[in-house]
Amino acid sequence: MFPIRDSIAPRITPVVNIGLIVACSVAFVYQLVLGSDVERLFFAAAFIPARLFGSLPAAAGIPDYGIAGNLVTILLSMFLHGGWLHIIGNMWFLYVFGDNVESALGHLRYLLLYLGGGAAAALAHALTQPSSTVPTVGASGAIAAVLGAYLVMYPHSRIHTLVFLGFFITVTELPALAMLGFWFVLQFFEGALSLAARPEVGGVAWFAHVGGFLAGAAVAWWLRARGRLERPVSRYQIWYRH
């Protein structure tokens, strides 16, 4: 399933969300400029679980950092991507869901949710693959936090979704609870299967998605319980008013 748009209209211009999309896009262009040297960038700037826990093999040839250095790589890795499909998919999900979460939280709190969710995602990945020396890149964990927050904030939002059924493709409207709930369950089971198979090889960091999603959902639930979230406005309400 692939989201096209949702039924919730943002109340504010999502300047932080736009800035994050631009920053990731600029970083990806820089990766393209580097060409074959991008691998050196990944080993220097990407998040590596074994580096966090000080268990890098001596022969790995990977630069070792202290605590501060590892925190920096967690931040930098959120803006690096592994290829065209990786960045296009991530930025589209951020475009569809991020504006509404920023509208509910405000600019600063949204940025903190995004970065904090990305850090939680990196920690979840590290805890499930502590010996991995594979560089982890991508905004997926931070975006998963946005998705988790969105689900708590707007569970009944309608998501226009592209659904692939073998060779048949259709567009349908699904409640956010169904679409994002299915997405989360898929991440969890794919992660469990990957750990059971070959846990220390490269691939999708499934539990980064799980950790980010749960972190974002927890923050949104906490804020909602204290009445600190704006009520959503349907796009259909806005169209009707005009």
C-alpha positions in Angstrom: 0.0 0.0 0.0 1.2 3.5 -0.9 -0.5 6.7 0.4 -1.5 9.4 -2.0 -3.0 12.0 0.3 -5.1 12.3 3.5 -8.3 14.1 4.5 -6.8 16.4 7.1 -5.8 19.9 6.3 -2.9 21.6 8.1 -3.7 24.8 10.0 -0.2 26.2 9.4 2.4 26.3 6.7 4.6 23.2 7.5 7.9 25.0 7.2 9.8 22.5 9.3 8.5 19.6 7.2 9.4 21.3 4.0 12.8 22.1 5.4 13.4 18.5 6.3 12.5 17.3 2.8 14.8 19.9 1.3 17.6 19.0 3.6 17.4 15.3 2.8 17.2 16.1 -0.9 20.2 18.3 -0.8 22.1 15.6 1.1 21.2 13.1 -1.5 22.4 15.3 -4.3 25.7 15.6 -2.5 25.9 11.8 -2.3 25.4 11.6 -6.1 28.2 14.1 -6.6 30.5 12.0 -4.5 30.0 9.0 -6.7 31.9 5.9 -5.6 33.3 7.9 -2.6 29.9 7.8 -1.0 30.8 4.5 0.7 33.5 6.4 2.7 30.8 9.0 3.7 28.6 6.2 4.9 31.2 4.6 7.1 32.2 8.0 8.5 28.8 9.6 9.1 26.2 6.8 9.2 25.0 5.1 12.4 26.7 1.8 13.1 25.5 -0.3 16.1 28.8 -2.0 16.8 30.4 1.5 17.0 27.9 2.6 19.5 28.6 -0.3 21.8 32.4 -0.2 21.3 32.5 -3.7 19.7 34.0 -2.9 16.3 36.3 -5.6 15.0 39.9 -4.5 14.8 40.0 -5.5 11.1 36.8 -3.7 10.1 38.6 -0.4 9.2 35.7 1.6 10.5 36.5 4.9 12.4 35.7 4.6 16.1 34.0 7.5 17.9 33.2 8.3 21.5 29.7 8.9 22.9 29.4 12.4 21.3 30.6 11.2 17.9 28.0 8.4 17.9 25.2 10.9 18.8 26.3 13.0 15.8 26.2 9.9 13.5 22.6 9.3 14.7 21.7 12.8 13.6 23.6 12.7 10.3 22.3 9.3 9.3 18.7 10.7 9.2 19.7 12.8 6.2 21.5 10.2 4.1 19.8 7.6 1.9 20.7 4.4 0.1 19.2 5.2 -3.3 16.5 6.8 -5.4 13.7 4.5 -4.2 14.8 5.0 -0.6 14.6 8.7 -0.6 11.6 9.1 -2.9 9.5 6.7 -0.7 10.7 8.4 2.5 10.1 11.9 1.3 6.6 11.1 0.0 5.5 9.6 3.3 6.9 12.7 5.1 5.1 14.9 2.6 1.7 13.2 3.1 1.8 12.8 6.9 4.3 15.3 8.3 2.4 18.5 7.6 -0.6 17.5 9.8 1.6 16.4 12.7 3.5 19.7 12.5 0.2 21.5 12.5 -0.8 19.8 15.7 2.5 20.1 17.5 3.9 23.4 16.2 7.2 23.9 14.5 9.6 23.4 17.3 7.9 20.4 18.9 7.5 18.8 15.6 11.3 19.1 14.9 12.0 17.6 18.3 9.6 14.7 17.7 11.3 14.0 14.3 14.8 14.1 15.7 13.9 12.3 18.9 12.0 9.7 17.0 15.0 9.1 14.8 17.2 8.7 17.8 14.8 6.2 19.3 14.7 4.3 16.1 18.5 4.1 16.0 18.6 2.8 19.5 15.9 0.1 18.7 18.0 -1.0 15.8 21.1 -1.1 17.8 19.5 -3.1 20.6 18.3 -5.7 18.1 21.5 -5.9 16.1 24.3 -4.8 18.5 27.1 -6.4 16.6 26.2 -5.1 13.2 29.0 -3.2 11.3 26.6 -2.3 8.5 26.1 1.5 8.1 22.5 2.5 8.8 21.2 5.4 6.8 17.8 7.0 6.0 15.0 9.1 7.5 12.7 6.0 7.9 13.0 5.8 11.7 12.2 9.5 12.1 9.4 9.3 9.6 8.1 6.2 11.5 7.8 8.4 14.6 5.7 10.9 12.5 3.5 8.0 11.4 3.0 6.8 15.0 2.1 10.3 16.1 -0.3 10.8 13.2 -2.1 7.5 14.0 -2.7 8.7 17.6 -3.7 12.2 16.5 -5.9 11.4 13.5 -7.0 7.7 13.7 -10.1 8.3 11.7 -8.5 10.4 9.0 -9.1 9.0 5.5 -6.0 8.0 3.5 -6.3 7.8 -0.3 -4.1 4.7 -0.9 -2.6 3.0 -3.9 -3.2 -0.7 -3.3 -1.2 -3.4 -5.3 -2.9 -6.7 -5.7 -0.6 -8.8 -7.8 -0.8 -7.2 -11.3 -4.0 -5.3 -10.3 -3.6 -1.8 -9.0 -6.4 0.2 -7.5 -7.0 3.4 -5.4 -9.1 3.2 -2.3 -9.8 5.2 0.8 -8.7 3.7 4.1 -8.9 5.0 7.7 -5.5 5.9 9.1 -6.0 3.2 11.8 -6.2 0.5 9.1 -3.5 1.8 6.8 -0.9 2.7 9.4 -1.8 -0.1 11.7 -1.2 -2.6 8.8 2.1 -0.8 8.1 3.3 -1.2 11.7 2.3 -4.9 11.9 4.2 -5.5 8.7 7.4 -3.8 10.0 7.2 -5.8 13.2 6.8 -9.2 11.5 9.4 -8.5 8.8 11.8 -7.5 11.6 11.1 -10.7 13.5 11.7 -12.8 10.4 14.9 -11.0 9.6 16.3 -11.6 13.1 15.4 -15.3 12.9 17.1 -15.6 9.5 20.4 -13.6 9.4 20.3 -10.9 12.1 23.7 -9.2 11.4 23.6 -8.7 7.6 22.5 -5.6 5.8 19.0 -4.8 4.7 16.0 -2.9 6.0 16.3 -1.9 9.6 12.8 -3.1 10.5 13.1 -2.5 14.2 14.2 1.0 13.6 10.8 1.6 12.1 9.1 -0.2 15.0 11.0 1.8 17.6 10.4 5.1 15.9 6.7 4.4 15.4 6.2 3.5 19.1 8.2 6.6 20.2 6.1 8.9 18.1 2.8 7.3 19.2 3.9 7.5 22.9 4.7 11.2 22.6 1.4 12.0 20.8 -0.6 9.9 23.3 1.1 11.8 26.2 0.3 15.2 24.7 -3.3 14.3 23.8 -3.9 13.0 27.4 -2.9 16.5 28.6 -5.0 18.4 26.1 -2.0 19.8 24.3 -3.0 19.0 20.7 -5.0 21.0 18.2 -8.2 19.5 16.8 -7.9 18.5 13.2 -9.8 20.1 10.4 -11.0 17.9 7.5 -10.0 19.0 4.0 -13.6 18.4 3.0 -14.7 20.9 5.7 -12.4 23.5 4.2 -13.6 22.9 0.6 -17.2 23.2 1.9 -16.5 26.5 3.6 -15.1 28.0 0.4 
